Amino acid sequence: MQSEKRQVEPVHGFIDRSLRVPHPGIIQDEVENLSFYKKISLLKKQLHKWSILSFNRQLGLYTEAADLHDGARILLAYSGVNNIGDALMDLSGRALIGSTPYKLDVVLDPSLAELFRHDRYISKIYTDYRQVDFGEYDFIILNKLGIRVIKEKIRHASQSRFTSLIGWYAGRNFNHIQFSYYAFNKILKCGIAEMDLYKSARLVLDAPKCDDFPSEGCAGRVAISVGGRESPRIYGKWAEVLARLDDDAGLSRYEFVLVGSDNGLAEANDLIGMQFRNLKLTSLVGKLKIHECFSLISQSKLFVGADGGLLHIAHAAGVPTIALFSNDIDPRTRYVENDFFKCAPLTGASDVTSIEPNDVVNVMKDILPG
């Protein structure tokens, strides 16, 4: 019996380690009560990763914190992600590199290269592993311990010391910004207290100065994000919101600008075709590069939009934000509300379209001077 207990405890410990974030202060969704079969399935996946690392003599090279000399070069392998919002959140902790004597380079999806092209914390960007001379690097940070990521590391840098931002965690949704700051703090041995990390956690996007978006003859600009990739996160009542804004003497003094990618073009055209008595509405949907969009939002009085990439652009811009969420998302996992970012979240009873237009307008009244 004692022997069986010793065998069961490591299994439970491994499962618990996989399901709970390693930093207790990080906000995450409620941990799911997994059935016995789901726990076995999770354990098999984790042991599969472990076996690949062990068979390829990688376990001895893995560490949760790096011992590095001044001037050491670190390569961040950010693999399998091409989403702007996810990238801004996952890599937000890179800001801590500025307080260290190290240099950080990154290899990432080509679609993200422009996003970080002007970044103050990243010295060099690669978009293909074949461009990298891994012998130049003292340490490698993987974004996760996925099987494909592990195999890429073995193929290209089998002798390099390494760690992972997420480590062995394989549980439910969590606040990626907090996690990134806490992970970089641990890996780089910055020694920053968790409360101070929370106060400083933010999204950072560096962009050239752009003065192409003056707001003239009105009380200021409000940027509204339309469109989206996933239907539960696409708000379908902007026409009703705009109609109410048109009827409001205070709010209709502002200039409203529609922003978004090509997937919002049809909706933007429909909204521009509406007849307004007082409201000034323009559309730049599908017309702006990412840094131009960042500049426009940063020069706005308010950003309003559903959970998505532009919400995180607004976070990086530091403007007041009204964020619309479906009921399957805990808003606290999407941003850190501190002195850098103020967000007023609205959550629908089901998808984002279940949020009532009056609720959106009322929050706008609370934020904008009348």
C-alpha positions as YAML, in Angstrom:
chain: A
units: angstrom
residues:
- id: 1
  name: MET
  ca: [0.00, 0.00, 0.00]
- id: 2
  name: GLN
  ca: [2.81, 2.41, 0.89]
- id: 3
  name: SER
  ca: [4.51, 1.72, -2.44]
- id: 4
  name: GLU
  ca: [1.27, 2.32, -4.38]
- id: 5
  name: LYS
  ca: [0.77, 5.61, -2.54]
- id: 6
  name: ARG
  ca: [4.27, 6.78, -3.51]
- id: 7
  name: GLN
  ca: [3.49, 5.98, -7.14]
- id: 8
  name: VAL
  ca: [0.12, 7.75, -7.13]
- id: 9
  name: GLU
  ca: [1.40, 10.95, -5.49]
- id: 10
  name: PRO
  ca: [3.89, 11.82, -8.28]
- id: 11
  name: VAL
  ca: [1.12, 11.26, -10.85]
- id: 12
  name: HIS
  ca: [-1.23, 13.60, -8.99]
- id: 13
  name: GLY
  ca: [1.58, 16.12, -8.60]
- id: 14
  name: PHE
  ca: [2.38, 16.07, -12.32]
- id: 15
  name: ILE
  ca: [-1.28, 16.54, -13.24]
- id: 16
  name: ASP
  ca: [-1.67, 19.37, -10.73]
- id: 17
  name: ARG
  ca: [1.47, 21.05, -12.10]
- id: 18
  name: SER
  ca: [0.02, 20.80, -15.60]
- id: 19
  name: LEU
  ca: [-3.34, 22.31, -14.64]
- id: 20
  name: ARG
  ca: [-2.34, 25.20, -12.38]
- id: 21
  name: VAL
  ca: [-0.35, 28.24, -13.37]
- id: 22
  name: PRO
  ca: [3.06, 28.28, -11.64]
- id: 23
  name: HIS
  ca: [2.56, 31.83, -10.36]
- id: 24
  name: PRO
  ca: [-0.39, 31.91, -7.89]
- id: 25
  name: GLY
  ca: [-1.20, 35.59, -8.46]
- id: 26
  name: ILE
  ca: [-2.04, 35.09, -12.14]
- id: 27
  name: ILE
  ca: [-5.72, 35.28, -12.97]
- id: 28
  name: GLN
  ca: [-7.04, 32.20, -14.72]
- id: 29
  name: ASP
  ca: [-10.37, 30.60, -15.47]
- id: 30
  name: GLU
  ca: [-11.69, 28.22, -12.88]
- id: 31
  name: VAL
  ca: [-9.82, 24.94, -13.08]
- id: 32
  name: GLU
  ca: [-11.95, 22.26, -14.66]
- id: 33
  name: ASN
  ca: [-12.76, 19.18, -12.61]
- id: 34
  name: LEU
  ca: [-11.36, 16.63, -15.01]
- id: 35
  name: SER
  ca: [-12.69, 13.14, -15.17]
- id: 36
  name: PHE
  ca: [-10.36, 10.23, -14.56]
- id: 37
  name: TYR
  ca: [-10.12, 9.57, -18.31]
- id: 38
  name: LYS
  ca: [-9.29, 13.21, -19.11]
- id: 39
  name: LYS
  ca: [-6.58, 13.17, -16.48]
- id: 40
  name: ILE
  ca: [-5.10, 10.02, -17.99]
- id: 41
  name: SER
  ca: [-5.24, 11.64, -21.44]
- id: 42
  name: LEU
  ca: [-3.48, 14.75, -20.15]
- id: 43
  name: LEU
  ca: [-0.87, 12.64, -18.38]
- id: 44
  name: LYS
  ca: [-0.15, 10.69, -21.58]
- id: 45
  name: LYS
  ca: [0.38, 13.91, -23.55]
- id: 46
  name: GLN
  ca: [2.69, 15.35, -20.92]
- id: 47
  name: LEU
  ca: [4.66, 12.12, -20.61]
- id: 48
  name: HIS
  ca: [4.98, 12.03, -24.40]
- id: 49
  name: LYS
  ca: [6.69, 15.45, -24.31]
- id: 50
  name: TRP
  ca: [8.83, 14.33, -21.38]
- id: 51
  name: SER
  ca: [9.91, 11.18, -23.22]
- id: 52
  name: ILE
  ca: [10.89, 13.13, -26.35]
- id: 53
  name: LEU
  ca: [13.00, 15.49, -24.25]
- id: 54
  name: SER
  ca: [14.54, 12.61, -22.31]
- id: 55
  name: PHE
  ca: [15.28, 10.44, -25.37]
- id: 56
  name: ASN
  ca: [16.98, 13.39, -27.09]
- id: 57
  name: ARG
  ca: [19.01, 14.32, -23.98]
- id: 58
  name: GLN
  ca: [17.26, 17.65, -23.51]
- id: 59
  name: LEU
  ca: [16.14, 17.38, -19.88]
- id: 60
  name: GLY
  ca: [19.61, 18.23, -18.64]
- id: 61
  name: LEU
  ca: [19.60, 21.37, -20.78]
- id: 62
  name: TYR
  ca: [16.22, 22.58, -19.51]
- id: 63
  name: THR
  ca: [16.10, 25.07, -16.65]
- id: 64
  name: GLU
  ca: [13.45, 27.42, -15.29]
- id: 65
  name: ALA
  ca: [15.92, 30.27, -14.71]
- id: 66
  name: ALA
  ca: [18.98, 31.22, -16.73]
- id: 67
  name: ASP
  ca: [22.49, 31.81, -15.40]
- id: 68
  name: LEU
  ca: [23.87, 34.25, -17.96]
- id: 69
  name: HIS
  ca: [26.91, 36.49, -18.27]
- id: 70
  name: ASP
  ca: [26.68, 40.19, -19.08]
- id: 71
  name: GLY
  ca: [26.07, 40.72, -22.77]
- id: 72
  name: ALA
  ca: [24.60, 37.24, -23.24]
- id: 73
  name: ARG
  ca: [22.40, 36.76, -26.29]
- id: 74
  name: ILE
  ca: [19.00, 35.14, -25.87]
- id: 75
  name: LEU
  ca: [16.84, 33.79, -28.67]
- id: 76
  name: LEU
  ca: [13.08, 33.68, -28.16]
- id: 77
  name: ALA
  ca: [11.51, 31.03, -30.39]
- id: 78
  name: TYR
  ca: [7.90, 32.14, -30.73]
- id: 79
  name: SER
  ca: [6.42, 29.29, -32.72]
- id: 80
  name: GLY
  ca: [2.98, 28.46, -34.08]
- id: 81
  name: VAL
  ca: [1.28, 31.83, -33.46]
- id: 82
  name: ASN
  ca: [0.21, 34.39, -36.07]
- id: 83
  name: ASN
  ca: [-2.33, 36.38, -34.05]
- id: 84
  name: ILE
  ca: [-1.45, 40.00, -33.23]
- id: 85
  name: GLY
  ca: [-3.28, 40.09, -29.91]
- id: 86
  name: ASP
  ca: [-1.76, 36.82, -28.69]
- id: 87
  name: ALA
  ca: [1.72, 37.95, -29.71]
- id: 88
  name: LEU
  ca: [1.43, 41.28, -27.88]
- id: 89
  name: MET
  ca: [0.27, 39.51, -24.73]
- id: 90
  name: ASP
  ca: [2.65, 36.54, -24.84]
- id: 91
  name: LEU
  ca: [5.72, 38.72, -25.46]
- id: 92
  name: SER
  ca: [4.73, 41.60, -23.19]
- id: 93
  name: GLY
  ca: [7.22, 40.52, -20.52]
- id: 94
  name: ARG
  ca: [10.08, 41.18, -22.94]
- id: 95
  name: ALA
  ca: [9.98, 44.73, -21.50]
- id: 96
  name: LEU
  ca: [11.99, 43.37, -18.56]
- id: 97
  name: ILE
  ca: [14.97, 42.78, -20.86]
- id: 98
  name: GLY
  ca: [15.54, 46.54, -20.71]
- id: 99
  name: SER
  ca: [16.72, 46.29, -17.10]
- id: 100
  name: THR
  ca: [19.20, 43.49, -17.84]
- id: 101
  name: PRO
  ca: [22.61, 43.37, -19.57]
- id: 102
  name: TYR
  ca: [21.30, 40.83, -22.12]
- id: 103
  name: LYS
  ca: [20.25, 41.08, -25.75]
- id: 104
  name: LEU
  ca: [17.02, 39.48, -26.99]
- id: 105
  name: ASP
  ca: [16.38, 38.29, -30.55]
- id: 106
  name: VAL
  ca: [13.26, 36.51, -31.75]
- id: 107
  name: VAL
  ca: [12.20, 34.08, -34.46]
- id: 108
  name: LEU
  ca: [8.50, 34.28, -35.26]
- id: 109
  name: ASP
  ca: [5.83, 33.94, -37.94]
- id: 110
  name: PRO
  ca: [6.42, 36.28, -40.92]
- id: 111
  name: SER
  ca: [2.99, 37.86, -40.36]
- id: 112
  name: LEU
  ca: [4.22, 39.24, -37.01]
- id: 113
  name: ALA
  ca: [7.52, 40.70, -38.23]
- id: 114
  name: GLU
  ca: [6.04, 44.14, -39.00]
- id: 115
  name: LEU
  ca: [4.40, 44.28, -35.56]
- id: 116
  name: PHE
  ca: [7.78, 44.21, -33.81]
- id: 117
  name: ARG
  ca: [9.90, 45.89, -36.48]
- id: 118
  name: HIS
  ca: [10.48, 49.04, -34.40]
- id: 119
  name: ASP
  ca: [10.63, 47.27, -31.05]
- id: 120
  name: ARG
  ca: [13.07, 48.74, -28.52]
- id: 121
  name: TYR
  ca: [13.59, 45.44, -26.69]
- id: 122
  name: ILE
  ca: [14.24, 43.09, -29.62]
- id: 123
  name: SER
  ca: [17.61, 43.43, -31.32]
- id: 124
  name: LYS
  ca: [16.93, 41.20, -34.31]
- id: 125
  name: ILE
  ca: [13.94, 39.48, -35.89]
- id: 126
  name: TYR
  ca: [14.04, 36.21, -37.84]
- id: 127
  name: THR
  ca: [11.10, 34.73, -39.72]
- id: 128
  name: ASP
  ca: [12.65, 31.35, -40.52]
- id: 129
  name: TYR
  ca: [14.75, 29.00, -38.37]
- id: 130
  name: ARG
  ca: [17.11, 28.59, -41.33]
- id: 131
  name: GLN
  ca: [18.14, 32.23, -40.93]
- id: 132
  name: VAL
  ca: [19.43, 31.63, -37.41]
- id: 133
  name: ASP
  ca: [22.97, 30.72, -36.39]
- id: 134
  name: PHE
  ca: [22.10, 29.06, -33.10]
- id: 135
  name: GLY
  ca: [25.76, 28.93, -32.11]
- id: 136
  name: GLU
  ca: [25.59, 32.70, -31.52]
- id: 137
  name: TYR
  ca: [23.11, 32.30, -28.66]
- id: 138
  name: ASP
  ca: [23.78, 31.57, -25.01]
- id: 139
  name: PHE
  ca: [20.22, 30.63, -24.15]
- id: 140
  name: ILE
  ca: [16.90, 29.85, -25.87]
- id: 141
  name: ILE
  ca: [13.38, 30.59, -24.65]
- id: 142
  name: LEU
  ca: [10.60, 28.54, -26.23]
- id: 143
  name: ASN
  ca: [7.11, 30.01, -26.07]
- id: 144
  name: LYS
  ca: [5.70, 26.64, -25.01]
- id: 145
  name: LEU
  ca: [6.56, 22.97, -24.62]
- id: 146
  name: GLY
  ca: [4.44, 21.74, -27.49]
- id: 147
  name: ILE
  ca: [5.60, 18.64, -29.31]
- id: 148
  name: ARG
  ca: [6.23, 20.53, -32.57]
- id: 149
  name: VAL
  ca: [8.13, 23.27, -30.73]
- id: 150
  name: ILE
  ca: [10.24, 20.70, -28.89]
- id: 151
  name: LYS
  ca: [11.10, 18.95, -32.16]
- id: 152
  name: GLU
  ca: [12.07, 22.27, -33.75]
- id: 153
  name: LYS
  ca: [14.41, 22.96, -30.86]
- id: 154
  name: ILE
  ca: [15.98, 19.51, -31.12]
- id: 155
  name: ARG
  ca: [16.38, 19.83, -34.88]
- id: 156
  name: HIS
  ca: [18.01, 23.27, -34.87]
- id: 157
  name: ALA
  ca: [19.63, 23.67, -31.44]
- id: 158
  name: SER
  ca: [20.07, 20.30, -29.80]
- id: 159
  name: GLN
  ca: [23.01, 21.44, -27.63]
- id: 160
  name: SER
  ca: [21.56, 24.75, -26.43]
- id: 161
  name: ARG
  ca: [20.34, 25.42, -22.91]
- id: 162
  name: PHE
  ca: [16.71, 26.44, -22.87]
- id: 163
  name: THR
  ca: [13.49, 27.06, -21.03]
- id: 164
  name: SER
  ca: [9.84, 27.76, -21.85]
- id: 165
  name: LEU
  ca: [7.63, 30.76, -21.05]
- id: 166
  name: ILE
  ca: [4.69, 28.52, -20.20]
- id: 167
  name: GLY
  ca: [6.65, 25.54, -18.95]
- id: 168
  name: TRP
  ca: [4.60, 22.41, -18.27]
- id: 169
  name: TYR
  ca: [1.32, 24.26, -17.82]
- id: 170
  name: ALA
  ca: [-1.41, 22.78, -20.04]
- id: 171
  name: GLY
  ca: [-4.55, 23.99, -18.31]
- id: 172
  name: ARG
  ca: [-7.29, 26.47, -19.01]
- id: 173
  name: ASN
  ca: [-7.23, 30.10, -20.11]
- id: 174
  name: PHE
  ca: [-5.13, 32.54, -18.07]
- id: 175
  name: ASN
  ca: [-3.95, 36.15, -18.16]
- id: 176
  name: HIS
  ca: [-1.14, 35.95, -20.72]
- id: 177
  name: ILE
  ca: [0.20, 39.41, -19.86]
- id: 178
  name: GLN
  ca: [0.69, 38.59, -16.20]
- id: 179
  name: PHE
  ca: [2.10, 35.18, -17.10]
- id: 180
  name: SER
  ca: [4.60, 36.71, -19.52]
- id: 181
  name: TYR
  ca: [5.88, 39.24, -17.00]
- id: 182
  name: TYR
  ca: [6.13, 36.65, -14.23]
- id: 183
  name: ALA
  ca: [7.87, 34.16, -16.55]
- id: 184
  name: PHE
  ca: [10.45, 36.65, -17.85]
- id: 185
  name: ASN
  ca: [11.05, 37.85, -14.29]
- id: 186
  name: LYS
  ca: [11.84, 34.29, -13.21]
- id: 187
  name: ILE
  ca: [13.84, 33.31, -16.29]
- id: 188
  name: LEU
  ca: [15.99, 36.46, -16.28]
- id: 189
  name: LYS
  ca: [16.29, 36.49, -12.46]
- id: 190
  name: CYS
  ca: [15.14, 40.11, -12.28]
- id: 191
  name: GLY
  ca: [13.96, 39.70, -8.71]
- id: 192
  name: ILE
  ca: [10.92, 41.97, -9.04]
- id: 193
  name: ALA
  ca: [8.17, 41.43, -6.45]
- id: 194
  name: GLU
  ca: [4.89, 40.10, -7.82]
- id: 195
  name: MET
  ca: [2.91, 43.17, -6.71]
- id: 196
  name: ASP
  ca: [5.37, 45.42, -8.55]
- id: 197
  name: LEU
  ca: [5.09, 43.19, -11.62]
- id: 198
  name: TYR
  ca: [1.32, 43.64, -11.60]
- id: 199
  name: LYS
  ca: [1.68, 47.41, -11.35]
- id: 200
  name: SER
  ca: [4.09, 47.56, -14.29]
- id: 201
  name: ALA
  ca: [2.52, 44.88, -16.54]
- id: 202
  name: ARG
  ca: [1.38, 46.37, -19.82]
- id: 203
  name: LEU
  ca: [1.40, 45.82, -23.55]
- id: 204
  name: VAL
  ca: [4.10, 47.69, -25.45]
- id: 205
  name: LEU
  ca: [4.11, 48.53, -29.14]
- id: 206
  name: ASP
  ca: [6.78, 50.81, -30.61]
- id: 207
  name: ALA
  ca: [5.88, 52.69, -33.76]
- id: 208
  name: PRO
  ca: [7.15, 55.68, -35.75]
- id: 209
  name: LYS
  ca: [5.47, 58.98, -34.87]
- id: 210
  name: CYS
  ca: [2.49, 59.62, -37.14]
- id: 211
  name: ASP
  ca: [0.53, 62.88, -37.26]
- id: 212
  name: ASP
  ca: [-1.76, 61.94, -40.15]
- id: 213
  name: PHE
  ca: [-4.93, 61.82, -38.07]
- id: 214
  name: PRO
  ca: [-5.81, 65.30, -36.80]
- id: 215
  name: SER
  ca: [-9.21, 65.58, -35.14]
- id: 216
  name: GLU
  ca: [-10.57, 68.97, -36.11]
- id: 217
  name: GLY
  ca: [-13.86, 70.73, -35.47]
- id: 218
  name: CYS
  ca: [-15.12, 68.24, -32.88]
- id: 219
  name: ALA
  ca: [-14.69, 67.29, -29.23]
- id: 220
  name: GLY
  ca: [-12.24, 64.49, -30.06]
- id: 221
  name: ARG
  ca: [-12.11, 61.13, -31.76]
- id: 222
  name: VAL
  ca: [-13.67, 57.81, -30.79]
- id: 223
  name: ALA
  ca: [-12.32, 54.71, -32.54]
- id: 224
  name: ILE
  ca: [-14.77, 51.84, -33.05]
- id: 225
  name: SER
  ca: [-13.54, 48.41, -34.09]
- id: 226
  name: VAL
  ca: [-15.79, 46.43, -36.44]
- id: 227
  name: GLY
  ca: [-15.52, 42.95, -37.95]
- id: 228
  name: GLY
  ca: [-13.52, 40.10, -36.51]
- id: 229
  name: ARG
  ca: [-12.45, 36.50, -37.09]
- id: 230
  name: GLU
  ca: [-14.83, 34.59, -34.83]
- id: 231
  name: SER
  ca: [-18.59, 35.14, -34.95]
- id: 232
  name: PRO
  ca: [-19.17, 34.99, -31.14]
- id: 233
  name: ARG
  ca: [-16.75, 37.95, -30.86]
- id: 234
  name: ILE
  ca: [-18.21, 40.08, -33.66]
- id: 235
  name: TYR
  ca: [-20.60, 42.73, -32.37]
- id: 236
  name: GLY
  ca: [-23.73, 42.93, -34.55]
- id: 237
  name: LYS
  ca: [-25.46, 46.03, -33.16]
- id: 238
  name: TRP
  ca: [-23.19, 48.89, -34.15]
- id: 239
  name: ALA
  ca: [-25.97, 50.44, -36.26]
- id: 240
  name: GLU
  ca: [-28.16, 50.75, -33.17]
- id: 241
  name: VAL
  ca: [-25.28, 52.16, -31.13]
- id: 242
  name: LEU
  ca: [-24.57, 54.80, -33.78]
- id: 243
  name: ALA
  ca: [-28.27, 55.74, -34.01]
- id: 244
  name: ARG
  ca: [-28.32, 56.39, -30.27]
- id: 245
  name: LEU
  ca: [-25.11, 58.40, -30.46]
- id: 246
  name: ASP
  ca: [-26.65, 60.50, -33.23]
- id: 247
  name: ASP
  ca: [-29.55, 61.33, -30.91]
- id: 248
  name: ASP
  ca: [-27.29, 62.32, -28.01]
- id: 249
  name: ALA
  ca: [-26.33, 66.00, -28.10]
- id: 250
  name: GLY
  ca: [-23.21, 65.47, -26.01]
- id: 251
  name: LEU
  ca: [-21.80, 62.37, -27.64]
- id: 252
  name: SER
  ca: [-22.59, 63.39, -31.21]
- id: 253
  name: ARG
  ca: [-20.02, 66.20, -30.82]
- id: 254
  name: TYR
  ca: [-17.28, 63.60, -31.20]
- id: 255
  name: GLU
  ca: [-15.83, 62.25, -34.44]
- id: 256
  name: PHE
  ca: [-16.36, 58.51, -34.80]
- id: 257
  name: VAL
  ca: [-13.91, 56.47, -36.88]
- id: 258
  name: LEU
  ca: [-14.40, 52.82, -37.84]
- id: 259
  name: VAL
  ca: [-11.25, 50.71, -37.80]
- id: 260
  name: GLY
  ca: [-10.53, 47.07, -38.50]
- id: 261
  name: SER
  ca: [-9.22, 44.67, -41.10]
- id: 262
  name: ASP
  ca: [-10.76, 43.60, -44.39]
- id: 263
  name: ASN
  ca: [-13.16, 41.21, -42.66]
- id: 264
  name: GLY
  ca: [-15.11, 44.26, -41.45]
- id: 265
  name: LEU
  ca: [-15.39, 46.03, -44.82]
- id: 266
  name: ALA
  ca: [-18.95, 44.98, -45.65]
- id: 267
  name: GLU
  ca: [-20.23, 46.03, -42.24]
- id: 268
  name: ALA
  ca: [-18.32, 49.31, -42.37]
- id: 269
  name: ASN
  ca: [-19.85, 50.14, -45.77]
- id: 270
  name: ASP
  ca: [-23.34, 49.48, -44.40]
- id: 271
  name: LEU
  ca: [-22.71, 51.74, -41.40]
- id: 272
  name: ILE
  ca: [-21.29, 54.55, -43.53]
- id: 273
  name: GLY
  ca: [-24.44, 54.33, -45.66]
- id: 274
  name: MET
  ca: [-26.65, 55.23, -42.70]
- id: 275
  name: GLN
  ca: [-28.28, 58.65, -42.54]
- id: 276
  name: PHE
  ca: [-27.23, 60.77, -39.56]
- id: 277
  name: ARG
  ca: [-28.44, 64.21, -38.50]
- id: 278
  name: ASN
  ca: [-25.53, 65.11, -36.22]
- id: 279
  name: LEU
  ca: [-22.99, 62.29, -36.15]
- id: 280
  name: LYS
  ca: [-19.74, 62.55, -38.06]
- id: 281
  name: LEU
  ca: [-18.70, 59.02, -39.09]
- id: 282
  name: THR
  ca: [-15.77, 57.98, -41.25]
- id: 283
  name: SER
  ca: [-14.30, 54.57, -42.06]
- id: 284
  name: LEU
  ca: [-10.66, 53.54, -42.28]
- id: 285
  name: VAL
  ca: [-11.46, 49.82, -42.21]
- id: 286
  name: GLY
  ca: [-8.98, 47.89, -44.31]
- id: 287
  name: LYS
  ca: [-6.98, 51.05, -45.06]
- id: 288
  name: LEU
  ca: [-4.45, 51.19, -42.23]
- id: 289
  name: LYS
  ca: [-1.24, 49.33, -41.54]
- id: 290
  name: ILE
  ca: [-0.87, 48.09, -37.98]
- id: 291
  name: HIS
  ca: [1.33, 50.98, -36.84]
- id: 292
  name: GLU
  ca: [-0.98, 53.53, -38.47]
- id: 293
  name: CYS
  ca: [-3.91, 51.99, -36.63]
- id: 294
  name: PHE
  ca: [-1.93, 52.19, -33.40]
- id: 295
  name: SER
  ca: [-1.21, 55.88, -34.03]
- id: 296
  name: LEU
  ca: [-4.86, 56.67, -34.75]
- id: 297
  name: ILE
  ca: [-6.09, 54.88, -31.63]
- id: 298
  name: SER
  ca: [-3.39, 56.49, -29.46]
- id: 299
  name: GLN
  ca: [-4.64, 59.91, -30.61]
- id: 300
  name: SER
  ca: [-8.27, 59.07, -29.74]
- id: 301
  name: LYS
  ca: [-10.28, 59.90, -26.64]
- id: 302
  name: LEU
  ca: [-11.76, 56.40, -26.47]
- id: 303
  name: PHE
  ca: [-11.59, 52.99, -28.11]
- id: 304
  name: VAL
  ca: [-14.68, 50.77, -28.29]
- id: 305
  name: GLY
  ca: [-14.51, 47.22, -29.62]
- id: 306
  name: ALA
  ca: [-14.99, 43.53, -29.08]
- id: 307
  name: ASP
  ca: [-12.32, 41.20, -27.74]
- id: 308
  name: GLY
  ca: [-9.65, 40.92, -30.45]
- id: 309
  name: GLY
  ca: [-6.37, 42.23, -31.82]
- id: 310
  name: LEU
  ca: [-7.37, 45.90, -31.83]
- id: 311
  name: LEU
  ca: [-8.36, 45.72, -28.18]
- id: 312
  name: HIS
  ca: [-4.73, 44.85, -27.44]
- id: 313
  name: ILE
  ca: [-3.52, 47.61, -29.76]
- id: 314
  name: ALA
  ca: [-5.65, 50.01, -27.67]
- id: 315
  name: HIS
  ca: [-4.08, 48.55, -24.52]
- id: 316
  name: ALA
  ca: [-0.62, 49.28, -25.92]
- id: 317
  name: ALA
  ca: [-1.77, 52.80, -26.85]
- id: 318
  name: GLY
  ca: [-2.96, 53.35, -23.27]
- id: 319
  name: VAL
  ca: [-6.30, 54.94, -24.21]
- id: 320
  name: PRO
  ca: [-9.53, 54.48, -22.22]
- id: 321
  name: THR
  ca: [-11.30, 51.44, -23.61]
- id: 322
  name: ILE
  ca: [-14.74, 49.86, -23.62]
- id: 323
  name: ALA
  ca: [-14.24, 46.15, -24.32]
- id: 324
  name: LEU
  ca: [-17.06, 43.82, -25.34]
- id: 325
  name: PHE
  ca: [-16.82, 40.15, -24.33]
- id: 326
  name: SER
  ca: [-18.82, 36.99, -24.90]
- id: 327
  name: ASN
  ca: [-19.83, 35.11, -21.76]
- id: 328
  name: ASP
  ca: [-17.19, 32.39, -22.23]
- id: 329
  name: ILE
  ca: [-14.35, 34.86, -21.61]
- id: 330
  name: ASP
  ca: [-13.32, 36.23, -18.25]
- id: 331
  name: PRO
  ca: [-12.36, 39.86, -19.05]
- id: 332
  name: ARG
  ca: [-9.72, 39.76, -16.31]
- id: 333
  name: THR
  ca: [-7.70, 37.32, -18.43]
- id: 334
  name: ARG
  ca: [-7.45, 39.80, -21.31]
- id: 335
  name: TYR
  ca: [-5.80, 42.81, -19.69]
- id: 336
  name: VAL
  ca: [-4.15, 44.11, -16.54]
- id: 337
  name: GLU
  ca: [-5.93, 47.16, -15.20]
- id: 338
  name: ASN
  ca: [-3.33, 49.43, -13.61]
- id: 339
  name: ASP
  ca: [-2.07, 52.98, -14.14]
- id: 340
  name: PHE
  ca: [-1.14, 52.13, -17.74]
- id: 341
  name: PHE
  ca: [-4.56, 50.94, -18.86]
- id: 342
  name: LYS
  ca: [-8.15, 51.62, -17.91]
- id: 343
  name: CYS
  ca: [-10.79, 49.32, -19.36]
- id: 344
  name: ALA
  ca: [-14.56, 49.24, -18.91]
- id: 345
  name: PRO
  ca: [-15.64, 45.67, -19.78]
- id: 346
  name: LEU
  ca: [-19.14, 44.67, -20.90]
- id: 347
  name: THR
  ca: [-20.04, 40.98, -21.04]
- id: 348
  name: GLY
  ca: [-22.97, 39.59, -23.01]
- id: 349
  name: ALA
  ca: [-25.40, 36.99, -21.76]
- id: 350
  name: SER
  ca: [-24.13, 34.78, -24.61]
- id: 351
  name: ASP
  ca: [-22.09, 36.19, -27.50]
- id: 352
  name: VAL
  ca: [-20.98, 39.84, -27.73]
- id: 353
  name: THR
  ca: [-24.03, 40.79, -29.78]
- id: 354
  name: SER
  ca: [-26.20, 40.06, -26.74]
- id: 355
  name: ILE
  ca: [-24.77, 43.26, -25.19]
- id: 356
  name: GLU
  ca: [-27.44, 45.95, -25.46]
- id: 357
  name: PRO
  ca: [-26.60, 49.13, -27.43]
- id: 358
  name: ASN
  ca: [-27.93, 51.27, -24.56]
- id: 359
  name: ASP
  ca: [-25.36, 49.69, -22.25]
- id: 360
  name: VAL
  ca: [-22.55, 50.58, -24.65]
- id: 361
  name: VAL
  ca: [-23.75, 54.17, -24.99]
- id: 362
  name: ASN
  ca: [-24.25, 54.62, -21.25]
- id: 363
  name: VAL
  ca: [-20.67, 53.55, -20.54]
- id: 364
  name: MET
  ca: [-19.47, 55.96, -23.22]
- id: 365
  name: LYS
  ca: [-21.35, 58.75, -21.40]
- id: 366
  name: ASP
  ca: [-19.56, 57.82, -18.19]
- id: 367
  name: ILE
  ca: [-16.14, 58.05, -19.82]
- id: 368
  name: LEU
  ca: [-16.42, 60.94, -22.29]
- id: 369
  name: PRO
  ca: [-16.94, 64.55, -21.19]
- id: 370
  name: GLY
  ca: [-20.50, 65.56, -22.17]
...
